[in-house]
Amino acid sequence: MSDQDRLDRARVSPKKSLGQNFLHDPNALEKIVAVAEVEPDDTVLEIGPGTGNLTRVLARHAGRVIAVELDDRLLPLLEREFGDQPRVEIVHGDILATNVSRLIGESDYLVVANLPYYITSAIIRYLLENKHRPRRLVLTMQREVAERLVATPGDLSLLAVSVQFYGQVKIALRLNPGAFWPRPDVESAVVRIDVYDTPPVSVPSERLFFQIVRAGFGQKRKQLRNAISTGLHLDKAEAERLLIQAGIDPQRRAEALNLDEWAALTRAAAETDLGKRFS
Ligand code: SAM
């Protein structure tokens, strides 16, 4: 049965405000699960099962699927299909208000999801900043956002630096709008993030690292000496000293710095009062 028939029968119409573009292309669904390398003993967290298209494929490969759906109109439909499948658990809720550790328990887990595009960045940050991080994430998102995530120094953003700090990111697939119903206005891509056991750069405090990166990107296109001074409440001379100590030209801009340079700046800052403030 098509998504449209399934929803018509349940007298439900897709809600644009919840990012409801259902992925109906069977080929694309299989490819996504293949990219995720889901094994029979894996626990998979799915965000937004919708009408269950991806859930169905995941359930065939994983040991356990936990799917969190916000839209209560879709719950009866999901319960009807997956209610008697002991390996699939449908949870009603907002992923951004869900205690993932409590939901998953101790076990290691993967996240595989066709994200609601209106909260892509918030979901990625929420999952990666969690203490109990997934081992791997395979996420379908707007192609433009995917390209921002894999950007290199010169084009980096706060989101890219944050994601690249936690994991190795690559674009695994590109999907065109015809793979979805209703057809979205944008192209899509599937991103795979393999989460590191330890970050690729050494920092004395993750909190201080993110405080500095946020300050750096806080003022678009401003030179770092200005952005760092405003964001960290330092006078300009102090901000400049810090940057020079880290081997960074104070006139450079945040988007140009690589992870090693952000880490060097964090280490220099940790030696000052900032270290105490943010440790
Ligand atoms: N997985 C399905 C598929 O691939 O066809 C549906 C994907 S659709 C792009 C996104 C889904 O996320 C929708 O079912 C939507 O209701 C749900 N959703 C939106 N916001 C959510 C939130 N904050 N928490 C959990 N689910 C959410």
Boltz pocket constraint, residues with backbone or C-beta under 6 A from the ligand:
constraints:
  - pocket:
      binder: B
      contacts: [[A, 18], [A, 19], [A, 20], [A, 21], [A, 22], [A, 23], [A, 24], [A, 47], [A, 48], [A, 49], [A, 50], [A, 51], [A, 52], [A, 53], [A, 54], [A, 55], [A, 68], [A, 69], [A, 70], [A, 71], [A, 93], [A, 94], [A, 95], [A, 96], [A, 113], [A, 114], [A, 115], [A, 116], [A, 117], [A, 119]]
      max_distance: 6.0
